[in-house]
Amino acid sequence: MKKKCPLCNKEKSRRVCLIQDNQVICSKCCANIRNDDCIECEYYETSLQYQKSRKITKHFITEIKPELDEEIDILLESFEDSIVNRPTVIKKIDKLLEQNPNYHTCLYAKAMTLVFSDEKGKIKAIKYLDKAIEIYPIYFEAWYNKAILHKEKLEIDLMIESFQEVIIINGNDEMSNYAKNMVKKLKDSLEEGDTIERYLKREKIFKKAFEYSQNHNFNKAIILFKQVIEEDPNTVQAYGNIGICYAGLGEKELAIIYYDKAIELDSTYQPAINNRKIALQLSSEELIKLLQDDSNRKDVKYYYDKIKAEKNN
């Protein structure tokens, strides 16, 4: 006979919970306490797939204001057609947003005035699009432009997830055809037997691992980086970041082993080359002290910076 769940003391215990020190809990409590720390759990991926299957059919209520929508359309056309008129258009859109702070079209319009700005402006644009989508989940134009912004920022996982939403919501027009093409390009770039779902899963695990690393939680980071390697043994940056984590723990020999593995996969991988030299020169205590400064852990951005530099040349 199964014991009752130690969290609610009502339902039968069924699932081993990693974030509850491997206690066996019920499925309801599993769902209630689930968060990003659960990414390595077998139930996490299942729950994501279930949520995705229900996403479009989920009921929501959104206020529609046809006259305001038409006014926004005219303003956005003017914004696109004339650079001279843009300051005036931006003021009008800002005023409409001030009057309608939770209206999806106004949020979308504000985002569109920011897409041609600097990096900070584009980050703000994504936030406005996210809010518009939260209010109106089937706003495929917002999903599309969010995907384009993530593409420019080389955030491939977020780009693909957004393009997938475009395809689901609006299956057959110029935007969705472009989205399908981008998803196909990623799929074609993957190794035989790999899938987009596995790629996206790896990216989420990697980001969570790097977050742990930045918060000096090196042991948890190592576990997740190793999980990335299990999924794809050729992930150079995972080896490099494991080396950094071991260095942060003062495990100098292990750090060098993982730097060597990264360099073996990519002999031009400069972060691992540089970090290996530093590790050889410093003591374990000096390495720990060095890596207390987050600015010394930029490994995750190497390929991003490299591609960005190539695009600018």
N, C-alpha and C positions, 0 to 999 in steps of 0.2 A: 504493500500500500504506500502510495506516494505521500510525502510530507507536505504540509501547507507551506506556502511561500513565506519566507522570513520577513519580507517587506510589508505585505498587506495582511498576512495571516488569515487569508480567506481562500484564495484559489490554490490549486495543487501546483507544486513545484515541477517545472518541466525543462527549464533551460539553464545551462551554466552561464553565469554572467561574469564577464571578464573585469568589468569596472566595479563589481561588488565582491572582489576577492574570491572569484570562482564559486560564489554561493549559487545554489540552484533556486531559481525564482520562477514565478508564473509568467505566462506569455503577456498578460495585461501589464504587469509591472515592467516587463522587458520593453514594451512599446512606450510606456509612459516616461521612462528614464533615459531612453535612447538618445544619444547625441553623437557629435563628431568623434568622440573618443572610442566609439564602438565600431569604427571603420574596419577593424581587423576581424570582427565577429561574423560568423556565417549568416546570422539573421539580418545583418545590416544591409547586405546587397539584396536579399529577398524583399526587404521592406521598401527599398528604393524602387525596385521593379514594380511592386504593387502600387506605390504612390504614383508612378509614372503612368501606369495603365488607367488610373482613375482621374488623372489630372484634368483632362479636357472635359470629362463628363461631370466634374465637380460643379455643383450649383453655386452661382454667385449672382449678386444683384448689383448692377452698375447703372447709375443715372446717365441718361442720354440727353444732350442738349443740342439739337440739330442746328439751331441758329448760331450757337457758339462754335460748333464744329466747322460750320461754313466760314465764319469769321477767321478762325485759326488757319483754315486751308488757304484763304486769300493772303493772309499775312506770311505764311510760309512760302507761297509762290513768289511773293514780292521779295522775300529774304533771299531766295535762290536766284532770282533774275537780276537783282541789282545790288552790287556791293555798296553803292552810295546810300541806298535806302536802309541798310541794315541797322544802323544805330537807332533810327526812328522805329523800325519794326520791333527791335528788341525791347524798347521801352513799352510799346503797346502790348507785347506778349507778357512782359513782366507785370504789367498792370492787370491783365486778365488773370494771370496766375495768382496774384495777390487777392483778387476778388473770388477766385475759384481754386483754392489751394489743394483740393483733393479731387480735381477733375482730371481724368486721365489724358485728355487731349491737350490741355494746358501744360501738363507736366511733359508730355511728349514734345510740344512746341518749344518749351524752354530747353530741353535736351538738344533739339536740332539747332538752336542758336549757339550751342557750345561745341559742336562737333568739329568746327574749323579752328578752334582755339588751341592753346598749348596743352601740355600733358595734364596739368591740373584741371583745366577746363573739360577735358575729355573724361577724366575720372568723375567729375561732377555730372556730366551728361549721362554716364552709366547709372549713377544714383537716381537721377530723375526718371530714366527709362525703367529702372527696377521698381520704382514707386508706381509708375503708370501701369506696369504689368501686374503688380500686386492688386491694384484696384480693378483692372480689366485684363484677366489672365489670357484671353484670346486675342490680344492686341498684336497681330502679327507684324505690323510695321515697326512696333517698338522692339519686338524680339529680333527682327532683321537688323535694325540699326545697332542694337546692342551687340549682335554678332560681329558686325563690321568693326565696331570700336574695339572689341576684344581681339579681332584679327590684327588690327593696327598695333595693338599693345603686345602681340605675340602670345596672348593667353589662349592657346589652342584649345584646351579642354572647355573653357567657358564659351569660346566661339562655336565649337561643335555642338554643345548642349543647346545653345540659342538657335543655331541653324536647324537642329532637329525639331525644335518647337515650331519654327516657321513651316517646316514640311508637314508636321502633324496638323497644324491649324489651317493652313492654306496650301493645299497640295499641288495646285497647277497654275502658276503664273510666273512672271519673270523673276520675282524674288525667290520663290520656292525652287525654281529650276536652278538658280545660282546656288542656293543653299544645298540642293541635292548634289551639285557638282563639287562643292567644297567638302561635303561629307565623303563623297566618293574618292576624292584626292587623298584624304587622310587614310581611308580604308586601303587604297592601293599602295600607300607608302608603308603600311604595316607588314611585318614579316608573315610568311605563310602560317596559317593556323591562328594568328592573332585576330582580335576583334576590336571594334570601336568601344564596346562596353568594357572590355578588359583594359584598353588604353585609358579610358576616362577613370576607371577605378584606380589604376596605377597613379595617375596624376593627382587624384584626391589624397591617396595615401602619402605620396611624396610631399605634397603641400602641408599635410598635417605633421609629417615627420620634421619638415623644416621649421614649422611653427614651434614644435617641441624643442628643437635645437636652439632656436633664437631665445627661447625662454629658459635655456640652460638645463632643460630636462633631457640630458643626453642619452640616458638609458632607454627611455621610451622612444626617442628618435631613432636610435640604432635598431630597435625591434622593427619599426615601420620601414626604415630604409632597406633592411634585409628582406622584408616582405616584398618590396618593389623588385629587388633582385631576383627573388623566387619567381615572380611573374615575368620578368624580363632580365635575364642575366647580362645583357649588354647595356644596361643603364649606367653609363659612365659616372654621371653625377651622383648616383646613389653611393657608389664606392667612395668617391671623393668626400662626400658629406659624412659617411661613416668614419672615414679617417679623421675628419675634423672633430667629430663627437668623441672618438677615443682620445684624441689629443686633449680635448676639454676635460676628460676624466683623468688625465695624467697617464693614460695607457700608451706610452710612446711607441713601443714595438708594434702593437696592434695598429696604431695610426699609420705607421710606415707601411705595413703590409697592405692596408687598403688603399693608400696612395699609390703603391706599386701596381695594384690591380687596375686602378683607374688609368694609369699611364700605359699599362699593357694593352688596354682596350683602345686608348687614344693617346698616341705618343705626343700629340700637340696640346694636350689638356693642361693648360698653363696653371690653373689653380692648384692641381695636385702636385705639379712640378715644384711650384713655389712653396707650397705647404710642406712638402717632403724635405726641402732644403732647410726650412725653419725648424722642423722637428728634429733633424739631425744635429742642429747647432744648439738647441735649448735643452734644459733639463725638464723632467716631467712637471716639476713645480712651476717652472717658468712658462711652460705651455698652458697650464691651467690658468695662470694669471693673465697671459696674453689673450686667451679666448673668453675671458670675462667681458671683453669689449666686443659688442655685437658687430662693429664695423670690420672686424677681422674674419667674419664668416660670410663671405659674399659668393660662395661657390655656386649657389643656385642660379645666379644671374649670368654665368659665363657665356653659355650658348646664346642666350637672349641678346647680350651685348655684342657678341660676334656677328650674329645675323643682322642686327640693327646697323652696325658699322658697315657691313657689306651693302646694305640697302642704300645707305647714305653716300657711298662712293660711286 
